[in-house]
């Protein structure tokens, strides 16, 4: 479960970095990562608004990454018991 959550959060964070760094969106790899990130964090789009669209997306997707991490970790603990 931790692996799944880590992959999801990594994809969202990669999408944020590619957007903020203004990497060429016409590149197929960049486009694919951005599409995956948008599909994973899409429910959080428009949650907060800013004057800059890139900043708004970065903040909203950042919130999504934090919530995925928190909720995924909580579920993993519940499923896995109290093992460390």
Residue frames as a rotation matrix with the C-alpha (Angstrom) as fourth column:
UNK 1
0.563 0.826 0.000 0.00
0.826 -0.563 0.000 0.00
0.000 0.000 -1.000 0.00
UNK 2
0.388 -0.500 -0.774 2.83
0.178 -0.783 0.595 2.38
-0.904 -0.369 -0.215 0.81
UNK 3
-0.650 -0.661 0.376 4.27
0.452 0.061 0.890 1.74
-0.611 0.748 0.259 -2.64
UNK 4
-0.098 0.719 0.688 0.99
0.974 -0.072 0.215 2.63
0.204 0.691 -0.694 -4.36
UNK 5
0.804 0.393 -0.446 0.64
0.522 -0.826 0.213 5.85
-0.285 -0.404 -0.869 -2.36
UNK 6
0.018 -0.896 -0.443 4.27
0.183 -0.433 0.883 6.75
-0.983 -0.097 0.156 -3.04
UNK 7
-0.649 -0.218 0.729 3.82
0.722 0.128 0.680 6.28
-0.241 0.968 0.074 -6.79
UNK 8
0.341 0.865 0.368 0.64
0.908 -0.404 0.108 8.39
0.242 0.297 -0.923 -6.83
UNK 9
0.760 -0.097 -0.642 2.22
0.286 -0.837 0.466 11.20
-0.583 -0.538 -0.609 -4.82
UNK 10
-0.308 -0.951 -0.006 5.37
0.338 -0.115 0.934 11.04
-0.889 0.286 0.357 -6.98
UNK 11
-0.373 0.253 0.893 3.33
0.924 0.014 0.382 11.41
0.084 0.967 -0.239 -10.17
UNK 12
0.725 0.689 0.017 1.46
0.678 -0.718 0.157 14.41
0.120 -0.102 -0.987 -8.77
UNK 13
0.511 -0.613 -0.602 4.67
0.149 -0.627 0.765 16.07
-0.847 -0.480 -0.229 -7.54
UNK 14
-0.533 -0.689 0.491 6.35
0.598 0.104 0.795 15.41
-0.599 0.717 0.357 -10.91
UNK 15
0.074 0.664 0.745 3.36
0.955 -0.261 0.138 17.03
0.286 0.701 -0.653 -12.62
UNK 16
0.874 0.207 -0.440 3.68
0.385 -0.848 0.364 20.07
-0.298 -0.487 -0.821 -10.35
UNK 17
0.053 -0.953 -0.299 7.41
0.203 -0.283 0.937 20.38
-0.978 -0.111 0.178 -11.03
UNK 18
-0.514 -0.218 0.830 6.96
0.823 0.146 0.548 20.07
-0.241 0.965 0.105 -14.78
UNK 19
0.457 0.781 0.426 4.28
0.835 -0.541 0.097 22.74
0.306 0.312 -0.900 -14.71
UNK 20
0.841 -0.144 -0.522 6.14
0.228 -0.781 0.582 25.18
-0.491 -0.608 -0.624 -12.46
UNK 21
-0.155 -0.986 -0.067 9.40
0.199 -0.097 0.975 24.74
-0.968 0.138 0.212 -14.36
UNK 22
0.480 0.490 -0.728 7.50
-0.564 -0.463 -0.683 25.32
-0.672 0.739 0.054 -17.61
UNK 23
-0.577 -0.643 0.503 8.90
-0.083 0.659 0.747 22.21
-0.812 0.390 -0.434 -19.28
UNK 24
-0.754 0.217 -0.620 7.94
-0.656 -0.191 0.730 21.75
0.040 0.957 0.286 -22.95
UNK 25
-0.172 0.809 0.562 4.38
-0.554 0.392 -0.735 20.38
-0.815 -0.438 0.381 -22.78
UNK 26
0.549 0.386 -0.741 4.54
-0.836 0.244 -0.492 19.08
-0.009 0.889 0.457 -26.35
UNK 27
-0.608 -0.770 -0.195 7.10
-0.732 0.638 -0.239 16.45
0.309 -0.003 -0.951 -25.29
UNK 28
0.068 0.725 -0.686 5.35
-0.317 0.667 0.674 13.08
0.946 0.172 0.275 -25.12
UNK 29
-0.392 -0.261 -0.882 6.81
0.675 0.569 -0.469 12.10
0.625 -0.779 -0.047 -21.73
UNK 30
-0.998 0.026 -0.050 5.98
0.011 -0.775 -0.632 15.46
-0.056 -0.631 0.773 -20.17
UNK 31
-0.427 0.897 -0.117 2.49
-0.763 -0.288 0.578 15.32
0.485 0.336 0.807 -21.64
UNK 32
-0.005 0.394 -0.919 1.93
0.110 0.914 0.391 11.80
0.994 -0.099 -0.048 -20.30
UNK 33
-0.687 -0.301 -0.662 3.11
0.673 0.079 -0.735 12.70
0.274 -0.950 0.148 -16.77
UNK 34
-0.933 0.356 0.057 0.95
-0.359 -0.899 -0.250 15.83
-0.037 -0.254 0.967 -16.81
UNK 35
-0.197 0.902 -0.384 -2.10
-0.590 0.203 0.782 13.85
0.783 0.380 0.492 -17.96
UNK 36
-0.142 0.087 -0.986 -1.62
0.547 0.837 -0.005 11.26
0.825 -0.540 -0.167 -15.20
UNK 37
-0.893 -0.241 -0.381 -1.14
0.451 -0.450 -0.771 13.98
0.014 -0.860 0.510 -12.58
UNK 38
-0.739 0.670 0.074 -4.24
-0.636 -0.730 0.252 15.82
0.223 0.139 0.965 -13.80
UNK 39
-0.005 0.777 -0.630 -6.33
-0.256 0.608 0.752 12.63
0.967 0.165 0.196 -13.62
UNK 40
-0.269 -0.158 -0.950 -5.10
0.755 0.578 -0.310 11.84
0.598 -0.800 -0.036 -10.10
UNK 41
-0.729 -0.099 -0.677 -5.45
0.581 -0.613 -0.535 15.36
-0.362 -0.784 0.504 -8.71
UNK 42
-0.753 0.419 0.507 -8.25
0.295 -0.475 0.829 16.60
0.588 0.774 0.234 -10.97
UNK 43
0.227 0.893 -0.388 -10.82
0.808 0.049 0.587 16.61
0.543 -0.446 -0.711 -8.19
UNK 44
0.119 -0.275 -0.954 -8.75
0.832 -0.497 0.248 19.30
-0.542 -0.823 0.170 -6.47
UNK 45
-0.720 -0.336 0.606 -8.59
0.652 -0.626 0.428 21.64
0.236 0.704 0.670 -9.48
UNK 46
-0.220 0.632 0.743 -10.29
0.079 -0.748 0.659 24.93
0.972 0.203 0.115 -8.71
UNK 47
0.258 0.288 -0.922 -10.24
0.896 0.287 0.340 24.32
0.363 -0.914 -0.184 -4.96
UNK 48
0.222 -0.265 -0.938 -8.19
0.478 -0.809 0.341 27.47
-0.850 -0.524 -0.053 -4.40
UNK 49
0.702 0.028 0.712 -7.75
0.687 -0.290 -0.666 30.23
0.188 0.957 -0.223 -6.92
UNK 50
-0.018 -0.765 -0.644 -4.79
0.521 -0.557 0.647 32.53
-0.853 -0.324 0.408 -7.55
UNK 51
0.487 0.140 -0.862 -4.01
-0.481 -0.781 -0.398 35.21
-0.729 0.608 -0.313 -10.08
UNK 52
-0.363 -0.684 -0.633 -1.51
-0.931 0.236 0.278 32.91
-0.041 0.690 -0.723 -11.80
UNK 53
0.635 0.696 -0.336 -3.03
-0.730 0.682 0.034 29.71
0.253 0.224 0.941 -13.22
UNK 54
0.097 -0.686 -0.721 0.21
-0.089 0.715 -0.693 27.74
0.991 0.131 0.008 -12.79
UNK 55
-0.815 -0.364 0.451 0.44
-0.433 -0.135 -0.891 28.69
0.386 -0.921 -0.047 -9.12
UNK 56
0.011 0.916 0.402 -3.21
-0.995 0.050 -0.088 27.74
-0.100 -0.399 0.911 -8.58
UNK 57
0.670 0.193 -0.717 -2.67
-0.411 0.900 -0.142 24.31
0.618 0.390 0.683 -10.12
UNK 58
-0.331 -0.885 -0.327 0.53
-0.069 0.368 -0.927 23.79
0.941 -0.285 -0.183 -8.14
UNK 59
-0.704 0.118 0.700 -1.20
-0.704 -0.249 -0.666 24.68
0.096 -0.961 0.258 -4.86
UNK 60
0.346 0.932 0.106 -4.28
-0.936 0.351 -0.037 22.56
-0.071 -0.087 0.994 -5.57
UNK 61
0.577 -0.201 -0.791 -2.26
-0.219 0.896 -0.387 19.57
0.787 0.397 0.473 -6.73
UNK 62
-0.586 -0.796 0.150 0.05
-0.302 0.042 -0.952 20.02
0.752 -0.604 -0.265 -3.73
UNK 63
-0.273 0.609 0.745 -2.98
-0.947 -0.032 -0.321 19.75
-0.172 -0.793 0.585 -1.46
UNK 64
0.721 0.546 -0.426 -3.99
-0.642 0.758 -0.114 16.60
0.261 0.356 0.897 -3.33
UNK 65
0.058 -0.796 -0.602 -0.51
-0.144 0.590 -0.795 15.09
0.988 0.133 -0.080 -2.86
UNK 66
-0.750 -0.317 0.580 -0.55
-0.573 -0.127 -0.810 15.81
0.331 -0.940 -0.087 0.87
UNK 67
0.084 0.877 0.473 -4.03
-0.960 0.199 -0.198 14.34
-0.268 -0.437 0.858 1.29
UNK 68
0.648 0.057 -0.759 -3.18
-0.435 0.846 -0.308 11.24
0.625 0.530 0.573 -0.76
UNK 69
-0.369 -0.898 -0.240 -0.11
-0.191 0.325 -0.926 10.75
0.910 -0.296 -0.291 1.40
UNK 70
-0.672 0.148 0.725 -1.98
-0.740 -0.171 -0.651 11.23
0.028 -0.974 0.225 4.68
UNK 71
0.365 0.913 0.181 -5.04
-0.897 0.397 -0.195 9.15
-0.250 -0.091 0.964 3.83
UNK 72
0.531 -0.233 -0.815 -2.98
-0.406 0.774 -0.486 6.45
0.744 0.589 0.316 2.09
UNK 73
-0.601 -0.799 0.021 -0.67
-0.337 0.229 -0.913 6.18
0.725 -0.556 -0.407 5.09
UNK 74
-0.413 0.555 0.722 -3.64
-0.877 -0.027 -0.480 5.95
-0.247 -0.831 0.498 7.41
UNK 75
0.663 0.682 -0.307 -5.26
-0.746 0.635 -0.200 3.20
0.059 0.361 0.931 5.33
UNK 76
0.131 -0.709 -0.693 -1.95
-0.301 0.637 -0.709 1.33
0.945 0.302 -0.130 5.11
UNK 77
-0.779 -0.401 0.482 -1.65
-0.548 0.063 -0.834 1.41
0.304 -0.914 -0.268 8.91
UNK 78
0.005 0.876 0.482 -5.22
-0.923 0.189 -0.334 0.19
-0.384 -0.443 0.810 9.34
UNK 79
0.741 0.249 -0.624 -4.74
-0.558 0.744 -0.367 -2.64
0.373 0.620 0.690 6.86
UNK 80
0.059 -0.866 -0.496 -1.28
-0.143 0.484 -0.863 -3.58
0.988 0.122 -0.096 8.05
UNK 81
0.639 0.179 -0.749 -2.04
0.674 0.339 0.656 -3.42
0.371 -0.924 0.096 11.75
UNK 82
0.960 -0.278 0.032 0.43
-0.251 -0.803 0.541 -1.77
-0.125 -0.528 -0.840 14.09
UNK 83
0.537 -0.812 0.227 3.58
0.795 0.578 0.186 -3.40
-0.282 0.081 0.956 12.65
UNK 84
0.808 -0.380 -0.450 6.59
-0.410 -0.911 0.033 -1.15
-0.422 0.158 -0.893 12.16
